[in-house]
């Protein structure tokens, strides 16, 4: 849900990190997020690269995209850990 507080917190963290608009949407490939969400574990997906190539024999990534992806995942980890229920801000 794009209005979920964890999603909004993660989205804000990514936009702050990258200094630009970050779009939200749904991936066209499978992850474990759906199964985790059904058990009550909140999930937010973020990854660099070309979505059309994910989980195919042509999957690859530019080094610059990998570096941005690592920074984005660190920003998400910090933002979402601090936004989790029962955690101090």
C-alpha positions in Angstrom: 0.0 0.0 0.0 1.6 3.3 -1.1 0.0 5.0 1.9 1.5 2.7 4.5 3.7 4.5 7.0 6.6 2.2 6.4 6.4 2.6 2.6 6.2 6.4 3.0 9.1 6.4 5.4 11.2 4.3 3.0 10.2 6.4 0.0 11.1 9.6 1.8 14.5 8.1 2.8 15.2 7.2 -0.9 14.2 10.6 -2.2 16.3 12.4 0.4 19.3 10.2 -0.4 19.1 10.5 -4.2 17.8 14.1 -4.2 15.2 13.3 -6.8 11.7 11.8 -7.2 11.6 8.1 -6.7 8.6 6.3 -8.3 6.6 3.7 -6.5 4.9 0.7 -8.2 4.8 -3.1 -8.4 7.4 -5.4 -9.8 6.5 -7.8 -12.6 8.7 -10.6 -11.3 8.4 -12.8 -8.2 10.0 -12.2 -4.8 9.4 -13.7 -1.4 7.7 -10.4 -0.4 4.3 -11.7 -1.1 4.7 -14.8 1.1 6.3 -12.8 3.9 3.5 -10.2 3.7 0.9 -12.9 4.1 2.5 -13.9 7.4 2.3 -10.3 8.6 5.9 -9.3 7.9 5.9 -5.9 6.2 7.8 -5.8 3.0 9.2 -3.0 0.9 11.1 -3.8 -2.4 13.9 -1.7 -3.7 16.6 -2.7 -6.2 18.7 -1.2 -9.0 19.0 -2.5 -12.5 16.6 -3.2 -15.4 13.5 -4.9 -14.2 13.0 -6.5 -17.6 16.1 -8.6 -17.1 15.6 -9.7 -13.5 15.7 -13.5 -13.0 16.7 -14.1 -16.7 19.9 -15.3 -18.3 20.5 -11.7 -19.5 20.4 -10.3 -16.0 23.2 -7.8 -15.4 23.8 -4.5 -13.6 26.0 -1.5 -14.1 28.5 -0.9 -11.3 27.1 2.6 -10.7 23.6 1.1 -10.3 25.0 -1.4 -7.9 26.6 1.3 -5.8 23.3 3.3 -5.8 21.4 0.2 -4.9 23.7 -0.5 -1.9 23.3 3.1 -0.7 19.5 2.9 -1.1 19.3 -0.4 0.8 21.3 1.2 3.7 19.0 4.2 3.7 16.0 1.9 3.8 17.4 -0.2 6.6 18.0 2.9 8.7 14.6 4.5 7.9 12.5 1.4 8.3 14.2 0.2 11.5 13.5 3.6 13.1 9.9 3.6 11.8 9.0 0.1 13.0 6.4 -0.2 15.8 7.9 -0.1 19.2 11.2 1.5 18.0 12.3 5.0 19.2 12.6 7.6 16.5 
